Amino acid sequence: MIKNIIAVIILIVFTVFVQEKIVEQDIRRAIISYNDNPSFTKETINEADFDDAAVTIFTATWCGYCKGAKQLLNEKGIAYFEVDVEEYNISKRKLKEIGIEDFFVPQIFVDGIPIGGFSDLKKIFGSDMPVPKVS
């Protein structure tokens, strides 16, 4: 009986550990890139760099800044891949592992290059869009 209880506990711990590793791997895989060697950096990116680039945006449903970033990308006709941090249970530690120091959303990647959030996106496009309210 005790061996069965120990075996179940070990199985549960192992399952949680494996699930954690799968989620972490999925986070890294979630950042899409069409060009493995983009010619821009966060500091030099401009609107033209979005042409034929893969855009990945980490969001949360409660976030007005996320809504604004998606709205701005939609207005510019830029397709993006969205990853909801709550749906995938993405923690600050997990984001830090992929190079994100500040835990805020949105986090936007263009061909794998982290460019920042909504304010950074507005600067790139020269937009004065206000932060939308989330209903």
Contacts in CASP RR format, 6 or more apart in sequence:
PFRMAT RR
TARGET T0000
AUTHOR 0000-0000-0000
METHOD contacts of the structure
MODEL  1
MIKNIIAVIILIVFTVFVQEKIVEQDIRRAIISYNDNPSFTKETINEADF
DDAAVTIFTATWCGYCKGAKQLLNEKGIAYFEVDVEEYNISKRKLKEIGI
EDFFVPQIFVDGIPIGGFSDLKKIFGSDMPVPKVS
23 88 0 8 1.000
23 89 0 8 1.000
23 90 0 8 1.000
23 94 0 8 1.000
24 94 0 8 1.000
24 97 0 8 1.000
26 88 0 8 1.000
27 83 0 8 1.000
27 88 0 8 1.000
27 90 0 8 1.000
27 94 0 8 1.000
27 95 0 8 1.000
27 97 0 8 1.000
27 98 0 8 1.000
28 98 0 8 1.000
30 56 0 8 1.000
30 81 0 8 1.000
30 83 0 8 1.000
30 88 0 8 1.000
31 56 0 8 1.000
31 98 0 8 1.000
31 109 0 8 1.000
31 112 0 8 1.000
32 54 0 8 1.000
32 55 0 8 1.000
32 56 0 8 1.000
32 81 0 8 1.000
32 109 0 8 1.000
32 112 0 8 1.000
33 54 0 8 1.000
33 109 0 8 1.000
33 111 0 8 1.000
33 112 0 8 1.000
34 52 0 8 1.000
34 53 0 8 1.000
34 54 0 8 1.000
34 111 0 8 1.000
35 52 0 8 1.000
35 53 0 8 1.000
35 54 0 8 1.000
35 111 0 8 1.000
36 111 0 8 1.000
38 49 0 8 1.000
38 53 0 8 1.000
38 110 0 8 1.000
38 111 0 8 1.000
38 112 0 8 1.000
38 113 0 8 1.000
39 49 0 8 1.000
40 46 0 8 1.000
40 49 0 8 1.000
40 110 0 8 1.000
40 113 0 8 1.000
41 113 0 8 1.000
42 113 0 8 1.000
42 114 0 8 1.000
42 115 0 8 1.000
42 116 0 8 1.000
42 120 0 8 1.000
45 110 0 8 1.000
45 113 0 8 1.000
45 115 0 8 1.000
45 124 0 8 1.000
46 124 0 8 1.000
47 76 0 8 1.000
47 124 0 8 1.000
47 125 0 8 1.000
49 110 0 8 1.000
50 76 0 8 1.000
50 78 0 8 1.000
50 110 0 8 1.000
53 110 0 8 1.000
53 111 0 8 1.000
54 81 0 8 1.000
54 110 0 8 1.000
54 111 0 8 1.000
54 112 0 8 1.000
55 73 0 8 1.000
55 78 0 8 1.000
55 79 0 8 1.000
55 80 0 8 1.000
55 81 0 8 1.000
55 108 0 8 1.000
55 109 0 8 1.000
55 110 0 8 1.000
56 80 0 8 1.000
56 81 0 8 1.000
56 82 0 8 1.000
56 83 0 8 1.000
56 108 0 8 1.000
56 109 0 8 1.000
56 112 0 8 1.000
57 66 0 8 1.000
57 69 0 8 1.000
57 70 0 8 1.000
57 73 0 8 1.000
57 80 0 8 1.000
57 81 0 8 1.000
57 82 0 8 1.000
57 83 0 8 1.000
57 106 0 8 1.000
57 107 0 8 1.000
57 108 0 8 1.000
57 109 0 8 1.000
58 83 0 8 1.000
58 84 0 8 1.000
58 85 0 8 1.000
58 90 0 8 1.000
58 95 0 8 1.000
58 105 0 8 1.000
58 106 0 8 1.000
58 107 0 8 1.000
58 108 0 8 1.000
59 66 0 8 1.000
59 69 0 8 1.000
59 70 0 8 1.000
59 82 0 8 1.000
59 83 0 8 1.000
59 84 0 8 1.000
59 85 0 8 1.000
59 105 0 8 1.000
59 106 0 8 1.000
60 66 0 8 1.000
60 84 0 8 1.000
60 85 0 8 1.000
60 86 0 8 1.000
60 105 0 8 1.000
61 84 0 8 1.000
61 86 0 8 1.000
61 134 0 8 1.000
62 134 0 8 1.000
63 105 0 8 1.000
63 106 0 8 1.000
63 134 0 8 1.000
64 131 0 8 1.000
64 132 0 8 1.000
64 133 0 8 1.000
64 134 0 8 1.000
65 104 0 8 1.000
65 105 0 8 1.000
65 106 0 8 1.000
65 117 0 8 1.000
65 118 0 8 1.000
65 119 0 8 1.000
65 131 0 8 1.000
66 105 0 8 1.000
66 106 0 8 1.000
66 118 0 8 1.000
67 132 0 8 1.000
67 134 0 8 1.000
68 118 0 8 1.000
68 129 0 8 1.000
68 131 0 8 1.000
68 132 0 8 1.000
69 106 0 8 1.000
69 108 0 8 1.000
69 117 0 8 1.000
69 118 0 8 1.000
69 121 0 8 1.000
70 80 0 8 1.000
70 82 0 8 1.000
70 106 0 8 1.000
71 129 0 8 1.000
71 132 0 8 1.000
72 118 0 8 1.000
72 121 0 8 1.000
72 122 0 8 1.000
72 125 0 8 1.000
72 127 0 8 1.000
72 129 0 8 1.000
73 79 0 8 1.000
73 80 0 8 1.000
73 121 0 8 1.000
76 125 0 8 1.000
83 90 0 8 1.000
85 95 0 8 1.000
85 105 0 8 1.000
92 103 0 8 1.000
95 103 0 8 1.000
95 107 0 8 1.000
96 103 0 8 1.000
99 114 0 8 1.000
100 107 0 8 1.000
100 114 0 8 1.000
104 117 0 8 1.000
106 116 0 8 1.000
106 117 0 8 1.000
106 118 0 8 1.000
107 114 0 8 1.000
107 116 0 8 1.000
107 117 0 8 1.000
108 114 0 8 1.000
108 115 0 8 1.000
108 116 0 8 1.000
108 117 0 8 1.000
108 120 0 8 1.000
108 121 0 8 1.000
109 115 0 8 1.000
115 121 0 8 1.000
115 124 0 8 1.000
118 131 0 8 1.000
121 127 0 8 1.000
122 128 0 8 1.000
122 129 0 8 1.000
END
